[in-house]
C-alpha cells in the first residue's frame, strides 16, 4: 500500500506544519482522506516526489 504525504500550505505557498502520512491503496483514496484535513487550510497530496492533488480550502 503506497504512502502519501499531506502538506499544509499557507497563502504564500509555504508548508507550515509537519506533513501527515496516509496509507492508501491509490490516489483517489488518498485525496478522499486528505479532504478531512482541509478545515480552512490548503493542502497538497504527494506520493514520493509526485504531486497528486492540490486541495484549496475554498471548495
For each residue, the residues with C-beta under 8 A, 3 or more apart:
1: 23 24 25
2: 23 24 25 26 30 47
3: 21 22 23 47
4: 21 22 23 24 30 34 45 46 47 52
5: 19 20 21 22 45 46 47
6: 19 20 21 22 34 37 43 44 45 46
7: 15 19 43 44 45 46
8: 15 16 17 19 37 41 42 43
9: 13 14 15 16 41 42 43 44
10: 13 14 15 16 42
11: 42
12:
13: 9 10
14: 9 10
15: 7 8 9 10 19 44
16: 8 9 10
17: 8
18:
19: 5 6 7 8 15
20: 5 6 37
21: 3 4 5 6
22: 3 4 5 6 30 33 34
23: 1 2 3 4
24: 1 2 4 27 29 30 33
25: 1 2 29
26: 2 29 30
27: 24 30 31 45 47 52 53
28: 31 32
29: 24 25 26 32 33
30: 2 4 22 24 26 27 33 34 45 47 52 53
31: 27 28 34 35 45 52 53 55
32: 28 29 35
33: 22 24 29 30 36
34: 4 6 22 30 31 37 38 43 45 53 55
35: 31 32 38 55
36: 33
37: 6 8 20 34 41 43
38: 34 35 41 43 55 57 59
39: 57
40: 57
41: 8 9 37 38 57
42: 8 9 10 11 54 55 56 57
43: 6 7 8 9 34 37 38 54 55 57
44: 6 7 9 15 51 53 54 55
45: 4 5 6 7 27 30 31 34 51 52 53 54 55
46: 4 5 6 7 49 50 51 52
47: 2 3 4 5 27 30 50 52
48:
49: 46
50: 46 47
51: 44 45 46 54
52: 4 27 30 31 45 46 47
53: 27 30 31 34 44 45
54: 42 43 44 45 51
55: 31 34 35 38 42 43 44 45 59
56: 42 59
57: 38 39 40 41 42 43
58:
59: 38 55 56
